[in-house]
Structures are given as structure tokens and as C-alpha cells.
Amino acid sequence: GLDTGYDQPSGELAQTVPAVMAAENLLHQTVGTLPLKTFDKNGEPSKTQPAWTTKTSDIFQSAYLRTCLTEDDLLYVGYSLWEVTERGADGFPLDMLHVPIGGRDGWHTETYGDNKRRVVIRGRIAQDGDYVLFQSPFKGLLNVGWRTIAHALDLEDTIKARSRNPLPIMKLSETQENSNMTDEEIDDYIET
């Protein structure tokens, strides 16, 4: 079985593993900088692109940061959510912001009625059209790779513990010629 001191790690804990952080940074530098585009029902790029594809109205969440946060969610857990924060006169979204998963200021799903699921954002049931839910075909690193992440964290903990309490390396050698120690004397010497 798995012998680890870690339960299923969080994204924040997984980010302390250098290989995980390197992969996340690579995604931010590549996918995060690509422009978002909308497409019509025929799969063709829309003639005009909505403003939300390139900007947000929140000074604390640029379009780039929104994309990176979405990538992180998809990488770690396989889904992400944006909330529609403003609509135009035609009803189409003008602005959307990433919402973190869980917590008081985040979102989650809950089951109700006949095993139906609904989205709850900041403690309020969200209506259809108030959000965009992204789902990845990849179940997320924390779901499929948590054992490897936990082992990497355990290995780092072991290395830290060993460096705090190093085991002395000792080389025993005979310094006197003709010491003539018996095997029993040698064994006693090694044990001490």
C-alpha cells in the first residue's frame, strides 16, 4: 500500500514539487498567452469577438490571469468555472471572471431532487446562463497523480530530515602495525 504522510495533496501543495510547478509555468507561458476566440454554431470564428475574450472589468483579474487560473483548475482537478458578471442589452455576456473552487468565495456543485446537480457560487444557487463550466477530458493531476505527488513530498521530507540529523560515515582502519586484535575484540570495537 501507499506509505505516505500526505492525504490527497492540494494544488498549493502540489506546486511545491518542482516538476509540477515547471509544467504549470509552461502552460502559463504558452496557452495563457494565446488569444481566446469564440466560434459560431457552424464552427467558424465569430465575425466580431466579444470584449470578454481580451479583457475583464476587474483590476485584480486580467484576462491573462483569468486564463491562467482556468488552466490551473483544469490541470489540477479537471474543471473550472467563470461567472458572467455583466451582460449587454442583447443579453450576451460582456464580462466574465474566474471563480475559485470551494471556500466561501468560491463555487461547488451540490445534488438535489432526483440526483440532479446544480452550481452554487458564493453560497447562492446559480441560474443557467450565469456561468460557464469548463470540463477537461483529463480528470486532473490531483485525481490521477496524487500518489506520485505525495511520494515526491515524502522524499523531500526524508531528505530534509536526513540533512538535519545526518548519519556519520565512519571508516575503520588499523593504525598500529601488529595490533593482533582477535575477531572477538574487533566485533566489540565495531559495536561500540
WONOR-V247680 format. One line per field, one symbol per residue. psi: psi as a letter, one per 20 degrees, with the letter a starting at -180 (. if undefined). burial: + if it has 9 or more other ideal C-beta (glycine too) atoms within 8 Angstrom, else -. A space follows every 50 residues. Layout:
BEGIN
psi->???
burial->???
END
This chain:
BEGIN
psi->rpnqipaoqrhgghiiohhghggghggghfhhiqqqqqqaijjqpqgppq hihirripiinrhggggghgggghggijqrpqpoiqqrhiiqphqqqppq prrhjbqrqqqrcmkqqqppplippqqpiirppppqipiqhhhijhgggg hggggghgggghhhmqpqppopqpipqlhlqrhghgghghh.
burial->---+-+--+-+-+++++--++-++--++---+-----+-------+---+ -++--+----+-+-++++++++++++++++++++--------++++++++ +----++----------+++++---+----+--+-+---++++--+--++ ++++-++----+-----------------------+--+---
END
